[in-house]
Amino acid sequence: MLRIPFLLLLCLSLSQHVHVDAFTPIHLTTPAKRTNKQIRNFADPLKIPTIPHGGQNTNKLRSALSKNYFLVGMLTSIVLASQFPSAGAILAPSLSTYGVKTIFLLTGITLKTDAIKQALFKDYKLNSLIMFMTYVAWPGLVLLMSSFLNIPEALRNGLFITASLPTTINMCVILTTESNGNIASSLANAVLSNGAGIFLTPLLILWKVGKTAKIDVQSSIVRLSSKVLLPVLIGQLLRSSGAVEKFVTANKKYCKLISESVLIGIVFTSFCDSFGANGIFRGTGMFEVLPVLLLLMPALHLVSFFGSFAMFKKIFKDKNRKTVVSSSFVTSHKTLAFGLPIIKTLFEGDKNLPLYSAPIMFLHPVQLLVGSLLTTRMKKWSEEE
């Protein structure tokens, strides 16, 4: 059983933000200018300097926790998931149904209609490039890289299947929002990617692995529409009233808190699945490939993200940082919600099913963790524009 010392990571992250001054230095001055506090300390040279009142330290700690709520909440959720994995099954349905819809409802209210039109219909060159990265560059990179690895053929196929999947939707939009990226572009390309994935992903799997199956296109479109498109449309209609837009704008801080809390919940439920009885960290038959996945999937995701970041940064020549951030998130993420059903449908009863599904099951929490850690840095960079 694999247990990562996340509490240590949490303590280290907090230590970078909370500073406690042991005491205020005492400067020797003339007796007439000394304060009462300095006189008391000078009169008793053996007295050990005291730490300031506990309230100051409490306020500093509270301020640090508030400023880093998202990061602290994410790390805490991972620790809790490792200890209470069964709790994820209780929260997952509500988060999947209501939490995600709430995120896209708020997105629809806050996004300008012109920005959505621009992202969907005018930025076709950017959209085409993102589709190319998702369905050509990603699979090609994995195919080339895996050919040099001494791994089972089934795991090699599993890596290619993961690379052939569309991007995430809710995760990309939330991370883009937290990073002050181009939300309209992120939403548009996430929807386009998943729409194209209904047809392109099975074709790529058929080409490489030689398996085919009927994908329930109608069910996929209904799910995409009900969870993403309909909430955004309702949000746009509410935005036109003016009063709702003003309310959301006035309470922007709380809307952000809702988005962050939903993503923290998603992190928690995802790691609950990973630490559960049938999770990737405890599943039988995975012991041999687990070290490979521990090294390979984070490295692959980091290469994908920073490679995309460098490419888009060069294309936009440092002029449109928000779009660089959103495009990097979209092109480097792969969806578990879309991928796992397809894998189970195509390879049901296959003895290699665990190896086919392991890469995306492991990549999913890695994306959440890495993406969450990058949001603060990406936000700072995008705001320097």
N, C-alpha and C positions, 0 to 999 in steps of 0.2 A: 504494500500500500504506500503510495507516494504522498508525502505531506511536505509542502513547501513552507518555509518559515516566514509566512506573510506578516506576522506580528512584528518581526524584526524590520521588514521593509516599511511598515507603518510607522514605527518609532523613528526610523532614519529620516523618513519624509517629513515628520513633524519637527524633528530637531533642526531642520534647515530653516524653519519659519519661526520658531519660538526662541527668543533670546532672553535670558534672565540676567539682569545686572546684579552682581553680588552686593555691591555697595557703591555709594557715591564717593569719589576720592576727596580727601580732606586737604585743603591747601592752607599752609601756614601763613597767617596774615598777622597784622598787628592786633593786640587784644581788643582794641576799640571796634574793629571791623568784624570780629568773629561772631558767627551766629550762635544761638543757644545750643543747637545740635553740635556744632564744632567744639564749643567749650566743654560740653559733656564728654565728648569723645577724647578731647585733649587731656582732660582731667584724669581720665582713666586709660592710660596707654595700653594696659593689658586686656582691655575689653575687646572681645572679638566683634568685628563689624557684623551687624545683623542684616538679614535679607529684608527688603522692603515689605510693606504690608501685603498679606496674602491676596488682597483684593486686586492689586496691580497685576500680579502673576496670573490670577484667574481671568482678568480682562484680556491680557495678552494671549492666553491660551484660547479663550473664546473667540478672539479676533482671528487667530491663526486658523482655527477650525472652521470658522465661517468663510474665510477667504478661500480655503482649500476644501470646502465641503464635498465637492465632487470626487476629488482624489481620495480623501479620507473615507468617504462613504463607499467608494469602490473597493478599496483594500479591506475595509471592515466586512463588506458583503462576502468577499472571497473567504475570509477567515470563518465567518458564520456558516457559509455553505459547506466548508470542509467538516464542520462539526455537526450540522443539522441538514444533511442532504435531502431528507424526506420532506422538508418544508417547502422545497421548490415546487412540488406538485400542487400545493395549495394555492400558491401565488401565480403560477404560470398562466392558467386560463384567464384570470382577470387582467393581467398585464397584457397578454396577447390580444384580448378583445377590446378592453376599455382604455388601457394605458396608451397603446400605440395610436388608437383613434383620437385620443385627446391631444397627443403630440401633433398629429397632422391637422386637427381642427385649429389649434393655436397657430400652426404654420400658415394655414389658409387665411386666418384673420390678419396676421402680421405682414404677410407678403403682399407687395404691390402687384396688381393685375398685370401691369406693363412688364414687370420683371419676369413673370411667368411666361408671358407671350414671347419675350425676348429669348428666354432660355429654350423654349420649345421650338420656335419657328425661325428665329434669326441666327442663332448660334449653331447652325447645322454643321459647320466645319469642326467646331469643338466637339459636338455630339458624335460625329462620325469618328473622330480620333479616339474618343473614349470607348466607343463600341469596338474599334480595332484593337485597342489595348486589352479590352475585356475578353474578346473571343478569338484573337489571333496571337497577340504578343504573350499574354499569360500562358495559354496552352503551349505555345512554341517554346517559351523559356523552360517550362517544366519538362517538356518532352526532351529537350536538349540536356538539361541538367541531370534528369533521372537516368539517362543513358550511361552516365559515368559512375553511377552509384551501384554498389554491390548490395542490392536489396531484392526481396522476392518480387517476381513479376506481377503478382496480384497487388502489392503495395504500389508498384510503379503505375499500374493502371488506376489505382485509387487516387494517386496524385494528379494524374491527367484529368480524371473525372472532376476533381475539385477545381482544377484550373479552368474547366469548361463551364462552370456555373456562373450565373449572373451575379451582380453585386447585391449587397444588402440594401434595404430601403430605409427602415426606421433608424438603424444604426448610423448610416451615412448622413442622414438629415440631422440627427441629434448631434453627432460629432462635429458636423459642419457648423451648426448653430453655436455650439460651445466654443468653436475656434474662430468665430466671427468671419466665416467664409461666405461664399455665394450660395445662399440657401435655395434660391430658385433654380440655379443650375444643378445643384445636388439632387433636388427633388425630381426635376425633369429627366435627368440622365438615369436616376435609379429606376424610375417608371419605365423608361425606354429600354433599359437593360433587361429588366425582368420580362417585359413584353416580348422582346426578341429571344430571350432565353427559352421560352416555351417551345420554340422551333429549333434554335441553333444548338442548344445543349444536347438534346437527343441525337442530333445529326453528328456532332463531334464524338459522342460516346460510341455511336454506331461505327464511325470511321476507325476509331482506335481500338475499341474493345470488341466490336463485332456483335453487340447486343442492341436490340431494338424493342420498343414496346409503345403502346398507345398512351399518350399523355392526355389527361383530362383537361383539354384546352378550356372548356366552358367553366369548369371549377376553378382553374387558375385565374381566369379573367375576373370571375365573380369575387374571388378572394382579394385580388389586387384592387378591384374597384371599391369594395366595401371597407377595406382597411386604410386605403390611401386616397384614392381619387374622390370618393364621396365626402369624407371629412374635409378635404381641401376645398371642394366645391361649396360645401355648407359654410366653411370659414370665409370664403370670398363673398358669399351672399351676405353674411353677417357684417362683413367689413363695409359693405356699401351703405349700411345704416348710419355709420358715423359714430353713434353712441357706443357701440360695442368696440370699435377700433380704439376710441379714446380710453375706454375702460381698460383694455388690454395694454395699451401703451403706458397708461398711468401705473399699471401693476406689472410692468415688464419684469421686475425682479422676481415676483412670485411665479410668473409664467416660466421663467428660466428655472426656478426651483422645481417646478413640476416636471419639466423636461429632464432635468438632472436626476430626479428621484425615480422616474420611470426607467431611465437607462441603468441606474444602480440596481433597480429591481431586476432588469433583464440580465445584468451581470450575475446577480445572486442566483437566479433560476438556472442560468446556463452552467454555472459552476456546480450547482446542486446536481444537475444531470451528470456532469463529469465525475463528481465524487460519489454518485449513487451506486447502487449494487450492480447495475449494468453499464456504468459509466466508463469512460475511456481510461480513467486512472485505476479501475478495479476489475475491468473486464478480463475474463480468462482468455488465454491465447494471445494476449497483446504484449506480454512481458518482453519478448524478443525484439519487437519493433518499437517499443516505447522510447528507448534511448534515441533511436533515429528520429522519431517524431519530435521529441523534446528539443533536439538541435535543429532539425530541418525546417519545421513549420514556422517558428519565430524568425529564423534567418530568411526564409522565403518571403514572409510577409514584410519584413523590414526592407529587403531588396526591392520588392514591388512598390512599397510606399515611397521610399526615398528616390528610387529610380524614376518613378512617375513625377515626383516633386521636382527633381532636377530638370526633367524634360519640359514640364509645363512652365517652370520658372524661366527657362531659356526661350521658350516660344513667346511668352508674354513680356519678356525682357524686363521683369521686375515692375511692370506697370499695373497689373491687375492681380494683386496678391490674393484677394478673396477667392477668385476663380481658380487660382493655382491650388489653394488649400482644398476647396471642394472637389476639384478634379482628382487630386491625389487620393482622397478618401474613397471616391467612387471607384477608381480603377484598381485599387489595391485590396478591396474587400470581396468576399464570396459568401453567399447566403446559405445558411444551414436549413432554413425553413423551406426553401425551394429544392435544395439538393438532396436532403435525406429521403423524402418521399420518392423522388425519381430513382435513386439508388436502390431502395427497397423494392420498387416496382420492377425494375430491370433485372435485378439479381436475386429475387426471392427464391430461397432454397439452395442458392449457390454456397458452397463451403467457404468461398473467399469473401463473402459478404462483409465480415468484420474488417478485413483489410481494405475493401473498397470504400467503406464508410468512415474508417478511422481518420484519414487526413482532414476531412471537413469538420468532423466532430472535435478534433483537436485544434484546428485553425480558428474555429468560432470563438472560444474564450480568449485565444491569443489576440485576435483582432480587437476584442473588447478591451483587454488589458492595455495593449500597446496604444490603441487609439485614444483611450482615456488619459494615458500618461502624456500623450502628445498635444492634447488640446490647449493647455496653458501656453506651451511654447509656440504653437501655431497661431494662437490668438495674439500674442505679443508681436509676432512677426507680421501678421496681416494688418495690425493697427499702426505699424510704422510707415505704411504707404503714404 
